């Protein structure tokens, strides 16, 4: 169940390699530890599982564990940490004349596709997030990063003129889209994955869509 000592020593085996190699090695170790942690969370419960137990199961010291994960909650959220940048890139690639709400729906395809890669694992991860208040709180911190990344592109689409004034409409649209994703994932967990996540996300975003018309939205949500 554990990982090798060499891997656990903060990627010492690749310290002389180029940064890209070290980064990939570090990410590989993080992914392994996250999978081990998820198994423990599902078996013993998130709140009852300690960081010491995860470190021991992974074959690493407590100090090494915290070099990879600042908190226990990050063990879960590391499985989705790259999705913010993927969402931003997807949004930038959308047609310039596409309604922003429609563009946001398509930009959220990366997290939806990520869940579809391994439905059982994704459902287990989502269940831990939904059922743990501390993980949900930590997720909200991560969502702030999503908003920060998406804000310039959304603001550009709804306010073409350059302005230094903060745009609450852009922030509100992004927050609403991310809340729709959270609501869809929660419903998906409640349904034990029986309903497709894309369908649930469409339902959530369609419900909010009429409220976005005053922010330059003229088209359907998908």
N, C-alpha and C positions, 0 to 999 in steps of 0.2 A: 504493500500500500504506500510505502514511503518513496522518496526520490533519492537519487544517489547523493553521497556526501559532496562530490565534486559540484553537482548542480546546485546543492543547497548553500554553498559558500559564496553566495552572491556573484555567481558566474566567474569565479576566479580562473577557471580553465580557459576562458576566452579573453582575459584582461589585456592580452597583447594583440588582439584582433581589432579590426576596424570598428568604429562605433556602431555601424549597422548590424554587425555580427553580434556584438555584445548586447545590443538592444533586443535582437531576436532571441538570444539565449535567455535573457532576463524575462522576457515575456513568456517563454516556454515554461520556465520554472513557476512563474506566477500562475499560469494556467493550470499546471499540475496541482499546485497547492490549493487553488480555488476549487478544483474538482474534489480533492480530498476533503476540504472544508464543507462543501455542499453535501457530501455523503454523510458526514457527521451531523450536520444540521438536520437532515431529513431523518436520521436514525434517532438522535437524542434530543432534537429540538434546538432551535437557534439560541434561545436564552440560556439553556443549560450547558451548551458547548462552550468551552473556554479556549482562549488563544493558545494556552499551554498544550491542550489536547490536540489542537490542529498541528502545532509545531512538532509535537512528538510523533503524530501519525505520519507527518511529512518527512521525518528524519532530519529535522533541523533544530537549531537552538531557538530559544525565545527571541534573542537579540537579532538573529538572522531573519526570523519571521517578520519582525517589525521593520526591517529594512525594505521589505516588499509591501507590507500592508500597515498603514498607520493605525487602522482600527479593524476590529472583527467584521464590521459591516462592509468594509472594503473588500473582504474576501468574496462576498456575494457580488458586489457591484463591479468588480474587475472584469466580470464576464461580459459586461455591456459597456465598458469604458470607452471603446473606440467609436461608438455609434454617433456621438455628437458631431465629430468631424466628418463622418460619412454622410450624415444628414445635411450638413452645411454644403458639402460638395455636390450632393444631389440637388439641393435647392438652386445653387448657382447654375447648374446645367439645364434647369427648366427654361422654357421659352420666355423671353422678356415680356411678351404681351399676355402671358397667362395670368388669370386672376390669382392673387396671392394665396387665398385659402386653398385653391386647387393645387398650386405649386407646393404648398406646405404638406398637403396630403401625399403627393407623390414623393416629396423629400423624406417622408417618414417610412418609405419602403425599406431602407436598410435595417432598422430594428425589426420590422415585420418579417423580412426575409431571414434575418438571423434566427428568429424564433422557429422558422419553418425548417431550418437545417436539421435539427434534432428535436422533434416535438416533445419527447419525454423529458429530456434534459432541460429544455426551455421551460416547460410547465413546472418542473420541480424548482427551478431557480425563481420563476415568477411567484410561486407559492410562498417561498421563503420571504421574498420581498413584500408581498401583500400581507402576510400574517405577522410580520415583525415590525412593531412601531419604530424601533431604533433604525432599522434598515430603511424604512419608508422616509424617516426624517433625513437620513444621509442621502437618499435618492433625491430629495428636494434640493439639497446642496448641489448635487450633480446637475440637476435640471437648470440651475442658474448658469452653469457653464454652457449648456445648450442655448439658452437665451442670449448669452453674450456672443456666441459664435454666429447665431442666426440673425441677430439684430441688424447689422449693417446691410445685409442683402434684403431683408424684409423692408427696412426703412427706405432703401433705394427704390424698391418696386412701388411703394405707395406714396412716396414723397420724392419725386425726381429732382426737385430743386434742392441745392445744397443749403443746409441750415445747421446752425449750431445748437438749436433748441432741441431738447430731448423729445422723442416722439412716443407718447404713451400708447398710441394706436398700434404701432409696430410691436411694442412689448406685450400689449394685451393679446394681439393675434398669436404670437408665439406661445405665450403662457396658455392660451386656450387650446392650441393644437397639442401641446404636451399634456395638458389635462385630459384631452380626449384619448390620447394614447394610454395614459394611466388608467382611465376608466375602462377602456377596451381590454387591457391586460387583466384588470381585476375581474371583469365579467368572464373573461376567458378562463381564469383560474376557477371561478365559481362553477362554471359549466364543465370543469374537468377536461377542457380542450375539445369538447365535442363540437363547438361552433368555431369556424375558422376565424383566426385573429383579424385578417384583413376585413372580413365582413363586419365584425364588431367595431373596428376602427371607422369604417365607412358610416355605420349607424351613428356613432358618437359625433363624428364631424358633420354629418348631414343635419343632425339636430341643432348644431351651433351655427351652421352655415347662414341662415337668414339674418343672424345678428352681425355678420361680417360685411353686409352689403354697403354700409356707410364708410367702409375703409377701402373703397375702390374695388370691391368684389362684384363681379357681374355674372360669373359663370358657375356651373355646378361644382360640387366639392370633389368630384373624381371623374 
